[in-house]
Amino acid sequence: GLGFIAYVAATAQPAPTHAFFAAKRRTTEVIAHRGGSALRPENTLAAFDNAAKIGADLLEMDVRLTRDGELVVMHDASVDRTTNGSGAVSGMTFAEMQALDAGDKFTPDEGKTFPYRGHGVRVPRLRDVFAVHGGMRMVVEMKSTGEVMGIDTSFGIAFAKAQLGGGVR
């Protein structure tokens, strides 16, 4: 009871600082949600590149699993809202997703212009974001559709492959 609480209070020490929290920080941190989705097509390398360029402290992204086991950076369960394609991420291969234009529907001015349409913006794999922006702190939200993945071993293995460059089976 109280003896244990007194013991914990007298002997408690702060946890060691993790590298994620070690960066020099301002009072307020800027998190580029979906890479800064108001400025560039969301969850794309164009968005993450811009976020890094303008000084975001952290990159936030959403990750889903394709039919062939690739972790791709995509918020929605389908590609309909953000690309020129249609269908569930979980029903597509990574090659099929690469044929889509991830800049097709981005508009900074309520539909007057579409500056990234047809400019080669693609849905990246998580490993692609790690390769380009691995030095930045990231918040990675693992999405689950309930169709192909849950919090299961296939998702964990795919995540480990993305982090470790394929050295996990």
Disulfide bonds with the S-S distance in Angstrom:
none
